[in-house]
Amino acid sequence: MMGFAIGTVFRLRMLLPILVLLLLLSILFALAGGFSFFQAVLLVVAVQAIVQSGYFAGLVARAVLAGILRE
């Protein structure tokens, strides 16, 4: 949901700081939870992929909506 909201409202300039923040939070969460290295890497990749795919969906939704409104 967060990535979708960012994609519909903001541009890439807003996505990058959020991804860095999520990276740091994911690493801290993995360290605090005692995750193994593989589990920590999997957690970080999953969080980044979910947010970025939501961002992409938001961009597509914004483009479709803009096309509909132009007609």
VOGU-3710 file (C-alpha; in Angstrom, 3 decimals, decimal comma):
1> mmgfaigtvf> 0,000/0,000/0,000  2,769/2,420/0,843  4,495/1,936/-2,514  1,203/2,386/-4,358  0,514/5,644/-2,517  4,020/6,916/-3,260  3,660/5,981/-6,940  0,355/7,782/-7,368  1,343/10,935/-5,498  5,128/11,371/-5,678
11> rlrmllpilv> 7,902/10,949/-8,183  11,153/8,976/-7,977  12,743/11,666/-5,810  10,479/10,645/-2,924  10,870/6,892/-3,449  14,643/6,799/-2,962  14,764/8,191/0,614  11,929/5,872/1,609  13,793/2,871/0,188  16,938/3,836/2,102
21> lllllsilfa> 14,923/4,227/5,302  13,270/0,841/4,778  16,664/-0,728/4,104  18,016/0,543/7,403  14,883/-0,456/9,315  14,943/-3,926/7,757  18,572/-4,428/8,743  17,902/-3,257/12,291  14,870/-5,526/12,540  16,893/-8,506/11,284
31> laggfsffqa> 19,691/-7,816/13,772  17,272/-7,364/16,665  15,402/-10,521/15,732  18,538/-12,629/15,552  18,000/-13,575/11,918  20,678/-15,532/10,087  22,510/-13,789/7,247  20,371/-15,536/4,618  17,149/-14,653/6,422  18,246/-11,025/6,769
41> vllvvavqai> 19,063/-10,765/3,064  15,733/-12,351/2,198  13,910/-9,899/4,466  15,620/-6,863/2,924  14,991/-8,051/-0,638  11,349/-8,853/0,102  10,662/-5,450/1,680  12,342/-3,598/-1,185  10,550/-5,669/-3,843  7,131/-5,172/-2,251
51> vqsgyfaglv> 7,518/-1,395/-2,011  8,954/-1,054/-5,517  6,248/-3,199/-7,117  3,624/-1,123/-5,310  5,330/2,033/-6,593  5,207/0,660/-10,139  1,505/-0,174/-9,766  0,918/3,378/-8,553  2,703/4,807/-11,582  0,600/2,666/-13,899
61> aravlagilr> -2,595/3,694/-12,111  -1,658/7,358/-12,352  -0,884/7,034/-16,082  -4,165/5,235/-16,759  -6,128/7,807/-14,790  -4,388/10,665/-16,601  -5,237/9,042/-19,940  -8,883/8,654/-18,972  -9,154/12,245/-17,778  -7,616/13,581/-21,005
71> e> -10,322/11,955/-23,141
//
